Amino acid sequence: MRNRHVLITGGSSGIGLALARQAAAAGARLSLIARDPAKLAAAAATVRAEAPDSPDVFTTPADVSIEAAVMTAVLAAEAVHGPVDILITSAGVARPGYFEEVPIAVFERTMAVNYFGTLYALKAVVPGMRKRGCGSVVLVSSGAGLVGLFGYTAYAPSKFALRGLAESLRAELKPAGIAVTIVYPPDTDTPQLAEENLTKPPETKALTATAGLWTADAVARETLIGVRRGRFLVTPGFQLTALAWLHSLIAPALRWSFDRIALRARR
């Protein structure tokens, strides 16, 4: 990644910040996009302190659910660091809860950030990558993008949508020299997870606990290894790797097991 322009959405905290720190340590020219200017400034300060010899970090605030804001942010980043070589879309939101209690506005916002926020960033960088005949795009999905889970009726569909987008893009962009990677993290110890836990039903907590709790640094490390090796799928941990490969075959058993876990948690 040395001297490559790596642009990360959602780069001010969680997995996005961990990716930023590790990319900077590898010598990348780094651009971070997130909504909160104060968090962006703090993230940039952290990256600079840990990787003082890396190129300077460019930050720009933007709401990724707004197409014009994403386009403007990408153009600003490219004006500083040149064309984007590696795009990582890590911006995301999650608001678990029982289906009847989750407002429609939450469904709309979740899809706007998680799916369209990724789509807009891809639309901003892929044409340039195609012209240059090279580049990498990395979509951060979730374990809930592999199998629908109790309590994630707003979140899981947005992450399933990323799976369909990545699979379609992989075939289309491969002849153009553009690599596509999709990442399915398990529960990761981030501020986002702490916020999720405020509304997460006990059934959901019991189900997600089966894949364990990862650190953001560990997920970022697995992700960047996958990018360097040109992998399409990055599935941290044995459980998610097995799920990614065997989901369709073991779906009936999974549904039976998940129902039993949810029932025990409910009791």
C-alpha positions in Angstrom: 0.0 0.0 0.0 3.0 2.3 0.1 2.2 5.6 -1.8 -1.2 4.3 -2.8 -4.2 6.6 -2.2 -6.5 4.8 0.2 -9.9 6.4 0.8 -12.0 5.2 3.7 -15.6 6.1 4.4 -16.5 5.9 8.0 -12.8 6.3 8.8 -13.3 8.3 12.0 -14.0 5.3 14.4 -14.3 1.6 14.7 -13.2 -0.7 11.9 -12.7 2.3 9.6 -10.2 4.0 12.0 -8.4 0.7 12.5 -8.1 0.3 8.7 -6.8 3.9 8.5 -4.1 3.3 11.2 -2.9 0.2 9.5 -2.9 1.6 6.0 -1.0 4.7 7.2 1.5 2.5 8.9 2.1 0.8 5.5 2.8 4.1 3.9 -0.5 4.8 2.2 -1.7 8.3 1.2 -4.8 8.4 3.3 -8.2 10.2 2.9 -10.9 9.8 5.5 -14.6 10.6 5.1 -17.1 10.7 8.0 -20.0 12.9 9.2 -18.5 14.4 12.4 -15.6 16.9 11.8 -14.5 16.6 15.4 -14.2 12.8 15.2 -12.4 13.1 11.9 -9.9 15.6 13.4 -9.3 13.2 16.4 -8.9 10.2 14.0 -6.4 12.1 11.9 -4.4 13.1 14.9 -4.3 9.5 16.1 -3.1 8.3 12.7 -0.4 11.0 12.4 0.9 10.2 15.9 1.2 6.5 15.2 2.6 6.8 11.7 4.6 10.1 11.7 6.6 9.1 8.6 3.5 8.4 6.4 2.1 11.0 4.0 -0.3 13.5 5.6 -3.9 12.5 6.3 -6.7 14.3 4.4 -10.1 14.5 6.0 -13.4 15.9 4.8 -16.8 15.6 6.5 -19.7 14.3 4.4 -22.9 12.3 4.9 -22.4 9.3 2.7 -26.2 9.0 2.2 -26.1 12.1 0.1 -24.7 11.5 -3.4 -23.5 15.1 -4.0 -21.7 15.2 -0.7 -19.8 11.9 -1.5 -18.9 13.1 -5.0 -17.6 16.5 -3.6 -15.6 14.7 -0.8 -14.0 12.3 -3.3 -13.0 15.1 -5.6 -11.5 17.0 -2.7 -9.5 14.0 -1.6 -8.2 13.3 -5.2 -7.2 17.0 -5.5 -4.8 16.4 -2.5 -3.6 12.8 -3.0 -4.4 12.0 -6.6 -6.7 9.3 -8.0 -8.1 6.8 -5.5 -6.2 3.5 -5.7 -8.1 1.7 -3.0 -11.6 2.5 -1.8 -12.9 1.0 1.5 -16.5 1.7 2.3 -16.7 1.2 6.1 -19.4 3.8 6.9 -22.5 2.1 8.4 -25.3 2.3 10.9 -27.3 -0.3 12.8 -30.4 -0.1 14.9 -31.6 -3.5 16.0 -35.0 -4.1 17.6 -38.2 -6.0 17.3 -39.7 -5.5 13.8 -42.9 -3.8 14.9 -41.0 -1.4 17.2 -38.5 -0.2 14.6 -39.8 2.9 12.8 -39.9 3.0 9.0 -37.4 6.0 9.1 -34.8 3.6 10.6 -35.2 1.2 7.7 -34.8 4.1 5.2 -31.8 5.6 7.0 -30.1 2.2 7.3 -30.4 1.5 3.6 -29.4 5.0 2.7 -26.1 4.8 4.7 -25.2 1.2 4.3 -26.1 0.5 0.7 -26.4 3.8 -1.1 -23.5 5.3 0.9 -21.4 2.5 -0.6 -22.9 2.8 -4.0 -22.2 6.5 -4.3 -18.6 6.1 -3.3 -18.2 3.3 -5.9 -19.8 5.5 -8.6 -17.3 8.3 -7.7 -14.1 6.2 -8.1 -14.8 3.2 -10.4 -14.8 5.2 -13.7 -11.4 6.5 -13.0 -10.1 3.1 -12.0 -11.5 1.7 -15.2 -9.7 4.3 -17.3 -6.4 3.5 -15.5 -6.9 -0.2 -15.7 -6.3 -0.8 -12.0 -7.7 -0.3 -8.5 -9.3 -2.1 -5.6 -12.7 -1.6 -3.9 -13.5 -3.0 -0.5 -17.1 -3.3 0.7 -17.5 -3.8 4.5 -20.7 -5.9 5.0 -21.4 -7.9 8.1 -22.0 -11.4 9.3 -25.7 -10.3 9.1 -25.1 -10.0 5.3 -24.6 -13.8 5.1 -27.6 -14.9 7.1 -30.6 -13.0 8.4 -30.7 -12.7 12.1 -33.5 -12.1 14.7 -33.7 -8.4 15.5 -31.8 -7.2 12.4 -34.8 -6.6 10.0 -33.5 -3.1 9.2 -29.8 -3.9 9.2 -29.5 -7.3 7.5 -31.2 -6.4 4.2 -28.8 -3.4 3.8 -25.8 -5.7 4.2 -27.4 -8.4 2.0 -27.7 -5.7 -0.7 -23.9 -5.2 -0.5 -23.4 -8.9 -1.1 -25.4 -8.7 -4.3 -23.6 -5.5 -5.4 -20.2 -7.0 -4.7 -20.9 -10.3 -6.5 -22.2 -8.4 -9.5 -19.3 -5.9 -9.6 -16.7 -8.6 -9.2 -17.6 -10.2 -12.5 -18.0 -6.8 -14.3 -14.8 -5.1 -13.0 -12.4 -8.0 -13.2 -11.7 -7.6 -16.9 -10.9 -3.9 -16.2 -8.2 -4.8 -13.7 -10.3 -3.7 -10.7 -10.3 -6.0 -7.7 -13.4 -6.3 -5.6 -13.3 -7.5 -1.9 -16.3 -7.9 0.4 -15.8 -8.2 4.2 -18.2 -10.0 6.6 -17.1 -9.0 10.1 -18.6 -10.6 13.2 -19.5 -8.6 16.2 -16.6 -6.1 16.7 -15.8 -4.1 19.7 -16.5 -0.6 18.4 -18.6 2.5 19.4 -21.2 1.3 16.9 -21.6 -2.0 18.7 -22.0 -0.2 22.0 -24.8 1.9 20.4 -26.4 -1.2 18.9 -26.5 -2.9 22.4 -28.8 -0.1 23.6 -31.7 -1.5 21.6 -30.5 -5.1 20.8 -33.1 -7.7 21.8 -31.8 -10.5 24.1 -32.4 -13.0 21.3 -30.1 -11.0 19.0 -27.4 -10.8 21.7 -27.5 -14.6 22.2 -27.2 -15.3 18.4 -24.4 -12.8 17.7 -22.4 -14.1 20.7 -21.9 -17.5 18.9 -19.3 -15.9 16.6 -17.4 -14.2 19.4 -16.3 -10.6 19.8 -13.4 -9.3 17.6 -11.3 -6.2 18.0 -11.4 -3.6 15.3 -7.7 -4.0 14.8 -8.1 -7.8 14.2 -10.8 -7.3 11.6 -8.8 -4.5 9.9 -5.7 -6.8 9.8 -7.7 -9.7 8.2 -9.2 -7.2 5.7 -5.9 -5.7 4.5 -4.4 -9.2 4.2 -7.3 -10.1 2.0 -6.9 -7.0 -0.1 -3.2 -7.6 -0.6 -3.8 -11.2 -1.7 -6.6 -10.2 -4.0 -9.3 -12.1 -2.2 -13.0 -11.6 -3.0 -14.2 -12.9 0.4 -12.9 -11.9 3.8 -14.6 -13.7 6.6 -12.8 -13.3 9.9 -13.1 -16.4 12.1 -14.0 -20.0 11.5 -17.7 -19.6 12.0 -18.1 -16.9 9.4 -15.8 -18.7 7.0 -17.9 -21.8 7.3 -21.1 -19.8 7.0 -19.9 -18.1 3.8 -19.0 -21.4 2.1 -21.8 -23.6 3.4 -24.7 -21.3 4.1 -27.1 -22.7 1.4 -26.3 -26.3 2.3 -26.8 -25.9 6.1 -29.6 -23.3 6.0 -32.2 -25.6 7.4 -30.0 -26.6 10.3 -29.0 -23.0 10.9 -32.7 -21.9 11.1 -33.4 -24.7 13.6 -30.4 -23.8 15.7 -31.1 -20.1 15.6 -34.7 -20.7 16.6 -33.6 -22.7 19.7 -31.1 -20.0 20.7 -33.7 -17.3 20.4 -36.2 -19.4 22.4 -33.8 -19.9 25.2 -32.9 -16.2 25.3 -36.6 -15.3 25.4 -37.2 -17.6 28.3 
